[in-house]
Amino acid sequence: YDAVWEMLDTMDRLPGRRVLIFIGSGFDTFSSHTLDDVRDRIERADVTVYGAGAGSLLRGQYEPYLDTSARMSLMQAGAFIHMLADKSGGEAWFPRFESAFPGVMRGIMQSLAFQYRLVYESRVPSDGNFHKIRLEAFQLTDDRREDFRVRVREGWRR
């Protein structure tokens, strides 16, 4: 958690568009920051996180032989990567094979190339609370609504 927290802290001070590509297992080892610290930091940061879970092939092969606590640890590690992506408006991938990582990187680059950025300035005072965002994108064709797939931050905290 410390590495992610420090990168978010550093990147939040940089000007312009910021993207963090996280490649790792999602396991935490001896961090001074907690999951709640990282969650709070990502809610405050203007950084989009794209995550790629490493070791998905091994997880799939060995999961049937693991005890309940090890399976729970695997689920928590995957949920951490999903949380980073969901909170920031990014995306998470869990490729099964090493050869799939170039495809993951192409997906990230394509997502960044075809991305619209909407800016909203809230009139809500800085209260430290988390404020959710809901965004809908659709078009009407022959009086029928066709929804677009939208990836957006869950909200913000000031």
C-alpha positions in Angstrom: 0.0 0.0 0.0 2.9 2.3 0.7 4.1 2.3 -2.9 0.7 3.2 -4.3 0.0 5.8 -1.6 3.4 7.5 -2.3 2.9 7.5 -6.1 -0.6 9.0 -5.8 0.8 11.6 -3.4 3.6 12.5 -5.8 1.5 12.4 -9.0 -1.3 14.6 -7.5 1.2 17.4 -7.3 2.1 17.2 -11.0 0.4 19.4 -13.6 -1.8 18.0 -16.4 -3.3 14.7 -17.0 -2.0 11.9 -14.7 -2.3 8.2 -15.2 -0.8 5.5 -13.0 -0.3 2.0 -14.4 -0.2 -0.5 -11.6 1.3 -4.0 -12.4 1.4 -6.2 -9.3 -0.2 -8.9 -7.3 -2.2 -6.6 -5.1 -0.8 -8.2 -1.9 0.3 -5.9 0.9 3.5 -6.6 2.8 4.5 -4.6 5.8 3.1 -1.2 4.8 2.8 1.7 7.2 -0.3 2.8 5.3 -3.6 0.9 5.5 -6.2 0.0 2.9 -8.3 2.9 4.2 -5.4 5.3 3.8 -5.0 4.3 0.2 -8.7 4.4 -0.5 -8.9 7.9 1.0 -5.9 9.0 -1.0 -7.3 7.8 -4.3 -10.6 9.5 -3.6 -8.7 12.8 -3.2 -6.2 12.4 -6.1 -6.9 13.4 -9.6 -5.1 10.4 -11.0 -6.6 7.6 -13.2 -5.3 4.1 -12.3 -5.1 1.2 -14.7 -4.3 -2.1 -13.0 -2.9 -5.4 -14.3 -2.9 -8.2 -11.8 0.3 -10.3 -12.0 0.3 -14.0 -11.3 -3.3 -14.7 -12.5 -2.2 -18.0 -14.1 -0.6 -19.3 -10.9 -3.7 -18.2 -9.0 -5.9 -20.2 -11.3 -3.7 -23.3 -11.1 -3.1 -23.4 -7.3 -6.3 -21.9 -6.0 -8.1 -25.3 -5.6 -5.2 -26.5 -3.3 -5.2 -23.4 -1.0 -6.9 -23.2 2.3 -9.6 -20.7 3.1 -7.4 -17.9 4.5 -5.1 -18.1 1.4 -8.1 -17.9 -0.9 -9.4 -14.9 1.0 -6.0 -13.2 0.7 -6.1 -13.8 -3.1 -9.6 -12.3 -3.3 -8.5 -9.2 -1.2 -5.5 -8.7 -3.5 -7.7 -8.7 -6.6 -10.3 -6.5 -4.9 -7.5 -4.0 -4.1 -6.6 -3.7 -7.8 -10.3 -3.3 -8.8 -10.8 -0.7 -6.1 -7.9 1.4 -7.5 -9.4 1.3 -10.9 -13.0 1.8 -10.0 -12.3 4.7 -7.6 -10.2 6.6 -10.2 -12.2 5.9 -13.3 -9.6 3.5 -14.7 -9.8 -0.2 -15.5 -8.4 -3.5 -14.1 -7.2 -6.5 -16.1 -6.1 -9.9 -14.8 -4.3 -11.6 -17.8 -3.8 -15.3 -17.5 -0.6 -15.4 -19.5 2.5 -13.2 -19.8 2.0 -13.0 -23.5 -1.3 -11.1 -22.8 0.4 -8.1 -21.2 1.1 -6.4 -24.6 -2.6 -6.6 -25.2 -3.3 -5.1 -21.8 -1.0 -2.2 -22.6 -2.7 -1.7 -26.0 -6.0 -1.6 -24.2 -4.8 1.0 -21.8 -3.3 3.1 -24.6 -6.5 2.8 -26.6 -8.6 3.8 -23.6 -6.5 6.9 -23.1 -6.6 7.8 -26.8 -10.4 7.6 -27.1 -11.3 9.3 -23.8 -13.4 12.3 -23.2 -12.8 14.4 -20.1 -15.7 16.1 -18.5 -15.0 18.7 -15.8 -17.4 19.5 -13.1 -16.9 22.1 -10.5 -18.9 21.4 -7.4 -20.4 24.1 -5.2 -20.3 21.7 -2.2 -17.9 23.1 0.4 -14.8 21.2 1.4 -16.3 18.9 4.1 -14.0 15.9 3.9 -16.9 13.6 2.9 -17.0 11.4 -0.1 -19.4 12.6 -2.8 -20.6 10.1 -5.4 -20.9 10.9 -9.1 -23.4 9.4 -11.6 -22.9 9.9 -15.3 -25.2 8.6 -18.0 -24.4 8.7 -21.7 -27.0 7.6 -24.3 -28.5 8.5 -27.6 -32.1 8.3 -28.8 -32.7 6.4 -32.0 -36.2 5.9 -33.2 -37.5 6.8 -29.7 -35.4 4.1 -28.1 -32.6 4.8 -25.7 -29.2 3.3 -26.5 -26.8 3.5 -23.5 -23.1 3.9 -23.9 -20.6 2.2 -21.7 -19.2 4.9 -19.3 -16.2 4.6 -17.1 -16.1 7.3 -14.5 -14.7 8.0 -11.0 -17.0 6.8 -8.3 -16.8 10.3 -6.7 -14.5 12.8 -5.0 -13.4 13.8 -1.6 -12.2 17.3 -0.6 
